[in-house]
């Protein structure tokens, strides 16, 4: 959380003074972000809060020159898939890989 806060790479959606959804970037380059850590409290799911917080984060970085984004969700998470399709994402396939570089 401290790293996200220090780099302004996370967002909290608040409705009526209550935090209702969270999203962060788990990776970021000048023109692309990787969305990770999207979460809504179970009792508030299904209200579009996650979709709003992700869309808001993308609007913010678009103004900074970011024009591409990627995210991952499980094949079983149909609600998340629907939310992400609702803001313009589309499936690219089921196989992917991540490369993590060790920082000196």
C-alpha positions, 0 to 999 in steps of 0.5 A: 500500500505504501508503494502504491501511495508513493507512486499514485498507482491506486484508487479508492471509490467512495460512495456516501462517505464509504469506501466501496471499491479499490483498484491498483496498477500492478505494473506501469510503463509510460504507455501501458498499465497492468491493472491488479488488485481490484476489490469490492467488499462482498456485500457491495458487489454487483453494483458496478463499483469495481467497473467505476473505479477501474474506468476512473483510473484509466481515465486518469492515466489516459491524460498522462499518455497511457493508451493501453491496459491489460488485466487478468481474471480467472475464467470462473469470475464471470462478474469481473469479465462482464465488468471489464467488457463493459469498459472496453476490455476484450479477451485475448486468450487463456494463456499468458506469462509474466516476466519479473525482473530482479531489481539491482 
